[in-house]
Amino acid sequence: MERIEGDFRAPAGRIALLASRFNELVVSKLVEGAQDALLRHGVDADQLTLVRVPGAFELPLTADKLAASGRYVAIIALGCVIRGDTAHFDYVAGGASNGLMQVSLDHGLPVGFGVLTVDNMEQALDRAGGKSGNKGADAALAIIEQLNLLQQLEAES
């Protein structure tokens, strides 16, 4: 059986780190985790661009603009949506998730999903470098692997 899978070699090309400002305490740790993971896997700091948006709901539109520019081989979206007492959480989290997936499909560009959707600040901090690891770093590693996988698939065709 043939086996095709990505690896963790440093990908060629620019990567955009797209981060929301809302819940900055958490998101800054996600950005640090993503950047650290990329640098540790051989991505040059000059190949990274940090783009800030107001909140998670603004991530898809900005990701679409970045993808359409042709300047980036991947985008890593980072944010944090904390559940409140209303349905607002569902709309923001769902809109961000669906919108980012649509950008990836529309442009054929990997978009890493590092947007936390949590019930409270404790869960958020646990996932932004606390006892549950750093989901920003996880999203960065997934992008590296996905870029290498797509490169292999293109070479196969």
Secondary structure, 3 states (H helix, E strand, C coil): CCCCCCCCCCCCCEEEEEEECCCHHHHHHHHHHHHHHHHHCCCCHHHEEEEEECCHHHHHHHHHHHHHHCCEEEEEEEEEEECCCCCHHHHHHHHHHHHHHHHHHHHCCCEEEEEEEECCHHHHHHHEEECCEEHHHHHHHHHHHHHHHHHHHHHHC
